[in-house]
Amino acid sequence: MPATDSRIADWARQILTAVDDSVAEGALPATVRSFTELHDHCDANDFLIDVGVPHDGTDATIEHIVAVQDAVTAALQAPDRPWCTYGTCRYPGHNHTTTQADDGRDLDTPVPMRCTHCGQPAHYDDKLGDYRHDNPAAPDCFLIRAAER
Ligand SMILES: [Zn+2]
């Protein structure tokens, strides 16, 4: 039996709540902007299972799962969704600071990290092993100084 659109929206909303709880607990960074990206940090399928999206391998359940994933991605990409930055980040795998000054000197006290290319707030993601802009909507332009070490 096909699930209604409101059922899909309902599941997506419940998953969003669970994602927000994980962000608040520090289990996920606030910068995730798609269902696929959730997989970078956890087994995102658990979110589907936890809210009870049926999965029996039939075309109908696969369609539901894709629809829910798309709805979650759309919600994560909402322009007003906050992302984590220096001072607000609870995710232990993020480092939003650097100890290297603009001129390459070592600093005694860490300062908020900024992209050396465009100056936007940036961070290092331990799990991904990569530097990224804090704003997930910002195009990847940068060459962070430490990345070249
Ligand atoms: Zn962060």
py3Dmol code that shows the C-alpha trace and the ligand (Angstrom):
import py3Dmol

protein = """\
ATOM      1  CA  MET A   1       0.000   0.000   0.000  1.00  0.00           C
ATOM      2  CA  PRO A   2       1.551   3.321  -1.015  1.00  0.00           C
ATOM      3  CA  ALA A   3       2.223   5.779   1.788  1.00  0.00           C
ATOM      4  CA  THR A   4       0.567   9.153   1.532  1.00  0.00           C
ATOM      5  CA  ASP A   5       2.555  12.351   1.084  1.00  0.00           C
ATOM      6  CA  SER A   6       1.629  13.384   4.598  1.00  0.00           C
ATOM      7  CA  ARG A   7       3.048  10.103   5.946  1.00  0.00           C
ATOM      8  CA  ILE A   8       6.304  10.804   4.073  1.00  0.00           C
ATOM      9  CA  ALA A   9       6.410  14.366   5.444  1.00  0.00           C
ATOM     10  CA  ASP A  10       5.738  12.984   8.902  1.00  0.00           C
ATOM     11  CA  TRP A  11       8.657  10.562   8.752  1.00  0.00           C
ATOM     12  CA  ALA A  12      10.930  13.289   7.408  1.00  0.00           C
ATOM     13  CA  ARG A  13       9.906  15.608  10.266  1.00  0.00           C
ATOM     14  CA  GLN A  14      10.615  12.918  12.849  1.00  0.00           C
ATOM     15  CA  ILE A  15      14.028  12.258  11.302  1.00  0.00           C
ATOM     16  CA  LEU A  16      14.809  15.981  11.355  1.00  0.00           C
ATOM     17  CA  THR A  17      13.987  16.058  15.073  1.00  0.00           C
ATOM     18  CA  ALA A  18      16.306  13.100  15.651  1.00  0.00           C
ATOM     19  CA  VAL A  19      19.050  14.803  13.599  1.00  0.00           C
ATOM     20  CA  ASP A  20      18.618  18.004  15.617  1.00  0.00           C
ATOM     21  CA  ASP A  21      18.881  15.993  18.837  1.00  0.00           C
ATOM     22  CA  SER A  22      22.094  14.389  17.576  1.00  0.00           C
ATOM     23  CA  VAL A  23      23.495  17.813  16.697  1.00  0.00           C
ATOM     24  CA  ALA A  24      22.607  19.103  20.168  1.00  0.00           C
ATOM     25  CA  GLU A  25      24.352  16.069  21.719  1.00  0.00           C
ATOM     26  CA  GLY A  26      27.433  16.585  19.572  1.00  0.00           C
ATOM     27  CA  ALA A  27      26.953  13.287  17.721  1.00  0.00           C
ATOM     28  CA  LEU A  28      26.543  15.092  14.391  1.00  0.00           C
ATOM     29  CA  PRO A  29      27.923  18.386  13.096  1.00  0.00           C
ATOM     30  CA  ALA A  30      25.312  21.082  12.376  1.00  0.00           C
ATOM     31  CA  THR A  31      26.812  21.495   8.921  1.00  0.00           C
ATOM     32  CA  VAL A  32      25.255  18.352   7.373  1.00  0.00           C
ATOM     33  CA  ARG A  33      23.093  19.342   4.444  1.00  0.00           C
ATOM     34  CA  SER A  34      21.898  16.100   2.908  1.00  0.00           C
ATOM     35  CA  PHE A  35      20.817  12.595   3.791  1.00  0.00           C
ATOM     36  CA  THR A  36      23.888  11.297   1.941  1.00  0.00           C
ATOM     37  CA  GLU A  37      26.096  13.475   4.127  1.00  0.00           C
ATOM     38  CA  LEU A  38      24.579  11.939   7.248  1.00  0.00           C
ATOM     39  CA  HIS A  39      26.222   8.705   6.128  1.00  0.00           C
ATOM     40  CA  ASP A  40      29.621  10.419   6.469  1.00  0.00           C
ATOM     41  CA  HIS A  41      29.065  10.616  10.209  1.00  0.00           C
ATOM     42  CA  CYS A  42      26.780   7.745  11.189  1.00  0.00           C
ATOM     43  CA  ASP A  43      24.621   4.974   9.776  1.00  0.00           C
ATOM     44  CA  ALA A  44      21.884   7.226   8.441  1.00  0.00           C
ATOM     45  CA  ASN A  45      19.657   4.241   7.733  1.00  0.00           C
ATOM     46  CA  ASP A  46      19.140   3.991  11.476  1.00  0.00           C
ATOM     47  CA  PHE A  47      17.127   7.216  11.260  1.00  0.00           C
ATOM     48  CA  LEU A  48      14.792   5.557   8.742  1.00  0.00           C
ATOM     49  CA  ILE A  49      14.469   2.436  10.874  1.00  0.00           C
ATOM     50  CA  ASP A  50      13.919   4.397  14.097  1.00  0.00           C
ATOM     51  CA  VAL A  51      10.943   6.318  12.726  1.00  0.00           C
ATOM     52  CA  GLY A  52       9.495   3.160  11.222  1.00  0.00           C
ATOM     53  CA  VAL A  53       9.820   3.708   7.479  1.00  0.00           C
ATOM     54  CA  PRO A  54       8.962   0.262   6.105  1.00  0.00           C
ATOM     55  CA  HIS A  55      11.687  -1.507   4.167  1.00  0.00           C
ATOM     56  CA  ASP A  56      11.042  -4.918   2.653  1.00  0.00           C
ATOM     57  CA  GLY A  57      12.906  -4.466  -0.630  1.00  0.00           C
ATOM     58  CA  THR A  58       9.771  -3.996  -2.711  1.00  0.00           C
ATOM     59  CA  ASP A  59       9.532  -1.129  -5.181  1.00  0.00           C
ATOM     60  CA  ALA A  60       6.912   0.578  -3.008  1.00  0.00           C
ATOM     61  CA  THR A  61       9.106   0.691   0.101  1.00  0.00           C
ATOM     62  CA  ILE A  62      12.153   1.743  -1.928  1.00  0.00           C
ATOM     63  CA  GLU A  63      10.111   4.629  -3.332  1.00  0.00           C
ATOM     64  CA  HIS A  64       9.076   5.668   0.174  1.00  0.00           C
ATOM     65  CA  ILE A  65      12.629   5.549   1.420  1.00  0.00           C
ATOM     66  CA  VAL A  66      13.856   7.709  -1.466  1.00  0.00           C
ATOM     67  CA  ALA A  67      10.994  10.166  -0.918  1.00  0.00           C
ATOM     68  CA  VAL A  68      11.772  10.430   2.803  1.00  0.00           C
ATOM     69  CA  GLN A  69      15.500  10.874   2.104  1.00  0.00           C
ATOM     70  CA  ASP A  70      14.701  13.632  -0.406  1.00  0.00           C
ATOM     71  CA  ALA A  71      12.402  15.365   2.088  1.00  0.00           C
ATOM     72  CA  VAL A  72      15.106  15.191   4.781  1.00  0.00           C
ATOM     73  CA  THR A  73      17.691  16.599   2.361  1.00  0.00           C
ATOM     74  CA  ALA A  74      15.329  19.438   1.401  1.00  0.00           C
ATOM     75  CA  ALA A  75      14.799  20.292   5.070  1.00  0.00           C
ATOM     76  CA  LEU A  76      18.550  20.156   5.803  1.00  0.00           C
ATOM     77  CA  GLN A  77      19.142  22.548   2.893  1.00  0.00           C
ATOM     78  CA  ALA A  78      16.581  25.102   4.058  1.00  0.00           C
ATOM     79  CA  PRO A  79      18.348  28.476   3.854  1.00  0.00           C
ATOM     80  CA  ASP A  80      17.474  29.382   7.441  1.00  0.00           C
ATOM     81  CA  ARG A  81      18.939  26.208   8.924  1.00  0.00           C
ATOM     82  CA  PRO A  82      21.825  27.171  11.232  1.00  0.00           C
ATOM     83  CA  TRP A  83      25.247  25.664  10.704  1.00  0.00           C
ATOM     84  CA  CYS A  84      28.010  25.264  13.280  1.00  0.00           C
ATOM     85  CA  THR A  85      30.766  27.773  13.594  1.00  0.00           C
ATOM     86  CA  TYR A  86      33.366  28.813  16.160  1.00  0.00           C
ATOM     87  CA  GLY A  87      31.652  29.170  19.539  1.00  0.00           C
ATOM     88  CA  THR A  88      28.475  27.264  18.632  1.00  0.00           C
ATOM     89  CA  CYS A  89      29.845  23.913  17.476  1.00  0.00           C
ATOM     90  CA  ARG A  90      29.243  20.931  19.774  1.00  0.00           C
ATOM     91  CA  TYR A  91      30.663  18.315  17.442  1.00  0.00           C
ATOM     92  CA  PRO A  92      33.931  17.001  18.896  1.00  0.00           C
ATOM     93  CA  GLY A  93      35.208  16.045  15.432  1.00  0.00           C
ATOM     94  CA  HIS A  94      35.288  19.678  14.329  1.00  0.00           C
ATOM     95  CA  ASN A  95      38.143  22.050  14.984  1.00  0.00           C
ATOM     96  CA  HIS A  96      37.024  25.608  14.308  1.00  0.00           C
ATOM     97  CA  THR A  97      40.298  27.148  15.473  1.00  0.00           C
ATOM     98  CA  THR A  98      43.838  27.426  14.233  1.00  0.00           C
ATOM     99  CA  THR A  99      47.141  28.336  15.834  1.00  0.00           C
ATOM    100  CA  GLN A 100      48.661  29.680  12.651  1.00  0.00           C
ATOM    101  CA  ALA A 101      48.527  33.405  11.910  1.00  0.00           C
ATOM    102  CA  ASP A 102      47.847  34.852   8.461  1.00  0.00           C
ATOM    103  CA  ASP A 103      51.570  35.425   7.971  1.00  0.00           C
ATOM    104  CA  GLY A 104      52.360  31.806   8.867  1.00  0.00           C
ATOM    105  CA  ARG A 105      53.621  32.436  12.396  1.00  0.00           C
ATOM    106  CA  ASP A 106      52.528  30.097  15.193  1.00  0.00           C
ATOM    107  CA  LEU A 107      50.158  31.649  17.706  1.00  0.00           C
ATOM    108  CA  ASP A 108      50.176  30.852  21.420  1.00  0.00           C
ATOM    109  CA  THR A 109      46.384  31.059  21.598  1.00  0.00           C
ATOM    110  CA  PRO A 110      44.123  29.435  18.998  1.00  0.00           C
ATOM    111  CA  VAL A 111      41.975  31.831  16.994  1.00  0.00           C
ATOM    112  CA  PRO A 112      38.799  31.134  14.986  1.00  0.00           C
ATOM    113  CA  MET A 113      39.801  29.509  11.698  1.00  0.00           C
ATOM    114  CA  ARG A 114      39.119  31.352   8.474  1.00  0.00           C
ATOM    115  CA  CYS A 115      39.483  30.290   4.896  1.00  0.00           C
ATOM    116  CA  THR A 116      42.780  31.618   3.577  1.00  0.00           C
ATOM    117  CA  HIS A 117      41.229  32.090   0.175  1.00  0.00           C
ATOM    118  CA  CYS A 118      37.973  33.930   0.867  1.00  0.00           C
ATOM    119  CA  GLY A 119      38.148  34.689   4.594  1.00  0.00           C
ATOM    120  CA  GLN A 120      34.939  32.862   5.494  1.00  0.00           C
ATOM    121  CA  PRO A 121      34.754  30.955   8.791  1.00  0.00           C
ATOM    122  CA  ALA A 122      36.116  27.445   8.293  1.00  0.00           C
ATOM    123  CA  HIS A 123      36.872  24.280  10.235  1.00  0.00           C
ATOM    124  CA  TYR A 124      38.691  20.991  10.094  1.00  0.00           C
ATOM    125  CA  ASP A 125      36.480  17.888  10.100  1.00  0.00           C
ATOM    126  CA  ASP A 126      38.259  15.004  11.772  1.00  0.00           C
ATOM    127  CA  LYS A 127      35.965  12.344  10.395  1.00  0.00           C
ATOM    128  CA  LEU A 128      36.225  13.573   6.817  1.00  0.00           C
ATOM    129  CA  GLY A 129      39.890  14.479   7.244  1.00  0.00           C
ATOM    130  CA  ASP A 130      39.302  17.722   5.425  1.00  0.00           C
ATOM    131  CA  TYR A 131      38.947  21.476   5.764  1.00  0.00           C
ATOM    132  CA  ARG A 132      35.591  23.003   4.940  1.00  0.00           C
ATOM    133  CA  HIS A 133      33.754  26.297   5.080  1.00  0.00           C
ATOM    134  CA  ASP A 134      31.443  26.537   8.083  1.00  0.00           C
ATOM    135  CA  ASN A 135      28.680  27.623   5.731  1.00  0.00           C
ATOM    136  CA  PRO A 136      27.796  24.413   3.879  1.00  0.00           C
ATOM    137  CA  ALA A 137      26.184  26.440   1.096  1.00  0.00           C
ATOM    138  CA  ALA A 138      29.461  28.226   0.348  1.00  0.00           C
ATOM    139  CA  PRO A 139      31.261  26.776  -2.641  1.00  0.00           C
ATOM    140  CA  ASP A 140      34.544  25.042  -1.834  1.00  0.00           C
ATOM    141  CA  CYS A 141      37.015  27.691  -2.894  1.00  0.00           C
ATOM    142  CA  PHE A 142      39.682  27.518  -0.352  1.00  0.00           C
ATOM    143  CA  LEU A 143      43.189  26.471   0.299  1.00  0.00           C
ATOM    144  CA  ILE A 144      43.506  26.371   4.035  1.00  0.00           C
ATOM    145  CA  ARG A 145      47.067  27.038   5.070  1.00  0.00           C
ATOM    146  CA  ALA A 146      47.354  24.041   7.350  1.00  0.00           C
ATOM    147  CA  ALA A 147      46.166  21.714   4.594  1.00  0.00           C
ATOM    148  CA  GLU A 148      49.405  22.350   2.795  1.00  0.00           C
ATOM    149  CA  ARG A 149      51.592  21.293   5.683  1.00  0.00           C
TER     150      ARG A 149
END
"""
ligand_1 = """\
1
ZN
Zn 31.405 22.507 13.731
"""
view = py3Dmol.view(width=600, height=400)
view.addModel(protein, "pdb")
view.setStyle({"model": 0}, {"cartoon": {"style": "trace"}})
view.addModel(ligand_1, "xyz")
view.setStyle({"model": 1}, {"stick": {}})
view.zoomTo()
view.show()
